[in-house]
């Protein structure tokens, strides 16, 4: 078994040595043509080293999240998983031009307290059947461990971290024969780990454990906390060339999470907030909000001037981060709460984020397929798309 404590120490020691080497190199002051040529050669070598990850990342665009199926939230009973997403959903995805799905797994379905679940064979059968159904239609699958908050909190302990590594060893063995060009290992959704160095240490140890079993599949890693753009920009890359780095984009939250009952309390006060918006457009809405902080947050949303140009400028930071490190980047979550956001504004927002990602060469998956941020609704057994959102994502109406 991997011991997380020793692996994070090894990681931090390696990072410290790299830092010392960088300082020594700077102290030499060898700014010469020869050094410049060497740097260019090293950059080319790095680009070649990560070529497979870049090649496979090209499949991870025009995607959607299958939240609420085997992970993310909700009921994971046999009855639910056999009816929530069906062949009709995949037929609709195929007709729209969706190319990949993000498949979430609640880890306690398979492993509890370091032991395999007693009904593991039945669970594996359901999971494999669902993945087969997706891949049968030619979709790529981003398979992500998507735990509840209490599981994430246990990662702060050494035993919890060890159990997470053990889980990925089990998953790697089970999925080793899946097509590596169309099946991806995403380590975890939104770890909520506050210490970015500790999180990348755990990711590094998990990658090392996976590579003892599977050297072919591409792994998707992310920054700590909530996988935000800021979390990506403050993380370190992992010493493995076959990795894609991921972030989520929900800014500005005053618009995308308006009316949401989870997360920041002020979202409860926000309804019918347009995008884009100016402070003058929001003045009347602000008068109806009794909380000072909530009013201030709504004012900031309008004053910050969020529009297509500013979204593109934000996302360019992710593209630059990847370019500087010679690694591929994807954004496998973005969206807006459809129960409260004005439909026309939501469509504009989805369009602007999607275009900004594509302009920056970043693959994407919208959150989500049929949940409360969904692209479709299930009505009377039929899959009914939100046509304006389908158009905004550059997809085809089925």
N, C-alpha and C positions, 0 to 999 in steps of 0.2 A: 504494500500500500504506500502511496505517496504521503509524505508528511509535509503539510503545508508550511509549518514553521521553518523547516530547513530550506525549502525551496524559495520562500520569500527572502530569506537571508542571502541565499546565493544570488538571487536576482539583484538585490540592493548592492551587494558587494561588486557585482559586475558593472552596475551603473556607476558606482563610485570610481572604479578603475577607469572606465571610459571617460568620466569627467576629468580625472587627473591627466589622462593622456591628451585630452583636448586642451587643457591649460598649458601643458608642456609644449604642445605643438604651437600654440599661439605665442609662447614665450620665445620661440626660435626666430620668429619674424621672417620666415623664408618666403617672402612674396616674390616669386620668380615665375618666369614663363614655364619653366620645367614643372613647378608645383601646380600651375594652372592646368597644364596638360594632364598631369596625373589626376587632378580632381575631375576633369572631364571624363577621363577613362574610367574612374571609379563610378561616376554617375551612370555611364553606359552599362557597366557591369551590374549595378544595382537594378537598372531597368530590365536587363536580361534575366536576372535572378528572379524577379517577380513576374515574369512574362506569363506564366501559367495562371496566376491569380488574376491578372488583368484580362486574360482571354476568357476565363470563366465568369468574371464579373459582368461581361457583356450580356450574359443571359439574365442578369438580375435587374431588369427594368420592366416598366409597364406591369407592376405587380399589385397584389392586394393581400391583406391579412385575414386569416381564417380564425379570428378571435371568437372565443366562446364555444369552440368545437371540442378540442382536447386540452385546452389551456386558455389562459387569459382572464377568464371569469366564467361563472355559471356551473351548470350541472354536467358531470362527465359520465353519467350512467350509460349503459348500453342503449337504452331506449333513446336518450337524447343524441348521442353521437351517431346513431344510425339514421336519424331524421333531420338533424339541424342543417347539415350540409349534405347534399345528395348529388347524384349524377346530373340532375337538372342544373344545379349551380355550376358545375364544371362545363356543361354545354354552353351556358350563358357566358362564362369567362372566355371560353374558346371563341365564341362568336364576337365578343368585344375586342379580342386581340390581346387579352392579358397573357403574359408570358411566364410569370412565376407567382407562386403563392408562399406566404410565410405561415408555416404550420407550427402552432404553439403547443407545447407539452407541459402540463402540470406534473412535475417530477414525482410527487407522492403517489401518482397513479401506479408507478413502477417500483419505487423504492421508498421505504419508510424506516427512518432510524438506522440506516446503513444495511438494511436487509431488504431483499426483494419481496414485493407484495405477494401474498398467498395466491392471488388470482392473476399472477403475471402472465401466464400463457394466454388467458382470455384477453387481457389488455393488449399484449403484443399482437394478437390476431386482429383486433379492432384497429390498432394503429397502422399495421402493415396494409390492411385492406383499404384504409382511407388514403394512405400515401400511394398505393397502387392505382386507385381511382384517379388521383390527381395526375400522376405521371403518365397514365394511359392516354390522356389527352395532350401529351407533349409538353406539359408545364414543368418548369424547374421548381424545386422545393427547397426553401430555406427553413430547415428544421431547427426550432429554437426552444431551449429550456425556458419556460415562462411561469415561474413560481409565484405563489402568494407571498405576501409581505413577511409572514412568520418564518418561512423558509429562508428568505433573504437575511433576516435578522440572525439566524443561526450560522450564517456564513462568517459572522464576526468571531466565532469560536473555531479553535483548531479542528475539533471533531466535525463541525458543520462543513468546514472547507474540505476536509478529507472525504466526507461523504459526497460532496459535489464532484470532486475529482473521480471518485469511484463510480458515480453515476455516469460520467462521460466515458469511462472505460467500458462500462456495460453497453452504452449506446454505440460506441465505436465498433465494438465486436459485432453487435447486432446488424449494423448498417454498412459494414465494411464492403459488402458486395454490391451496394447501390451504385448506380452510374455516377461517377464523380464529376462528370460534366454537368449534371442536372440535379445533384443532391448535395446540399451544403450543411455544414455543422455550425450553427450559431450558438455560442457558449451560453449566453443568458440575456434575457430581456431586462433592462433597467435594474441593475444590481442594487441600487440605493446605497452602495458603499461610499462613505464620505471621503475616504483616503484613497486618492487616485493611485498612489504608489502601491498600496496594499492590494488594490484591485488588479493592477497589471501584474503584480507578483502572482496572484492566484490564477489569472488568465495564463500566464507563462507556464506555471506548473501544470495546469490542465492541458495545455497544448502539448507539453512534453509527454504527459501520460497518454494522450490520444495517439501521438506519433509512435509510441511503442507498439501500437496495435494496427494503426492505419496511417500510411504515409502518403496516400493519394488524395483524399478528400480535402477540399478547400474549407478553411475555418473562417468564420466571421467573428471578429472581436469588436469591442466598443470601449468607450471611456467609462468612467465610474458613474455613480449616482443615477441619473435618469437618461443616460445616453444622449444628452443634448449636444448641440453644436459646441457649446463651451466646454462640455466634458471631453469631446473629441480633441479639441485644441489643447487641452492640458494633459493629455495622456501620452504615454511612451509606446513606441512600436515594440512588437514582440520579435524575438530572435527566431523567426521562421518565415521563409519567403512565400509560403502558400497561404497567405491570410488576406482577407478583405476587411476593411475597417468601416464601421457603420455609425451613423448618428440618426437622431430623430429631430424633426423640426415642427414645432407647434407655435412658434412665435408669430404674432403677438397673442398671448394667452387671453387677454381681455376679449378678443374676438373669437378665437378658436374654442375656448372652453366656457363661453358665456352660458349661464344656466346650469353648469355642471355642479352636482352636489358633493363631489369629492375634491380633494386638493385644497386650493386656497379658498378661504371663506368668501372673499369678495365676488367670486364667480357667480354665487347665488343671486347677486343683485343685478347681474347683467343679462338683459334680454333684448332681442331685436337690435343688436349693435351692428351697424353696417361696416363694410370694408370696401374701399378705403373710407376714412373718416377724418374730419377736422374737429378741433375743439368746439367750434361754433355749431357744427352738426350734432354734437353730443351734449350741448348745453342743457336742453330740456330734460334729457334722460338723467343727467347728473343731479338735477333738482329733486328728482324722485328717489334718490338713494340716501338713506338715513345715516350711513356710516361714512365718516370723514376719509378713512383710508381707502375705502372702495371708490369714493368719488375721485380721489387723487389718482388712483390707478387708471380709472377710465379717462381722466384728463390726460395722463401721460400717453395712453394709447393714441388719442387724437393728436397730441402735440408732437409725437415722435415721427409722424408722417409716413406711416406704413403704406407702401404701395408696391407695384411690380418692381420698380427700380431698387427700392431699399431691400426687398426680399432677395433680389439677385445679388446685391452687394454683400448681404449677410452670408449667403450660401457660397459665395466666392471664397470666403475664408476656409471652408472645408476643402474646396478644390485646391487651393494653394497649399494647405497642410499636406494633402496627399501627394501633390506634385513635388514638394520639397523633400519628401521622404520616399518617393518612388513607389508608392503603394496605392492600390485601387480603393475608391470610396463609394459607398452606397448610402442612401437614405431610405430605410425600410419602414418608416412611419411618418406620415404627416396627414393632416385632415382638420375638420371642424365639426363641432357637435351639431348634428343636423336637426335635432328636436327644437333648438332654440335659435340658431343662426338664421338670418334671412336667406332664403334659398338662392337669390340672385347674388348676394354677397359671398355666400359659400362657394358658388361656382366660380366667381372671379378669383377668390383666394386659391382654390385648387388649381386653377389655370396658371396663376402667377407662380406658385411654388413649383408646379410641374415644369413649366417653361424654364424657370431659373435653374432647376436641377439639370435639365437636358442641355441647356446652354453651357453649363459648367462640366459636362461630361460625367454626371453622377446618375447612376441607376436609382430607381425609386419603387416603393410600394406604398400605396395609399392605405391609411387606417380608416375604415376597415371594410369588409365585404358586406355584412348584413347586420352589424351591431348598431349602436347609437351614433356612430360616425359614418354609417354605412353607405355603400354605393348602390345597393339594391335593398328591396323589401321582399319578404315572403308573404304572399297574400293568397289564401285559398289553394295552397300547393304550387302556386306559380311564382317564378322569380321575376320581380318587376323592377327594372332599373330606374335610377334617378337620371333622366335623360340629360338634363343640363350638366350634371356632374360627369357623366360619361363623355359628353362633348368637351368639357373643361380639361379632362385628362387626356384628350387626343385619342380616345378609344372609339370604337364603332358601335353604334346602337344596334343591338341584336334584333 
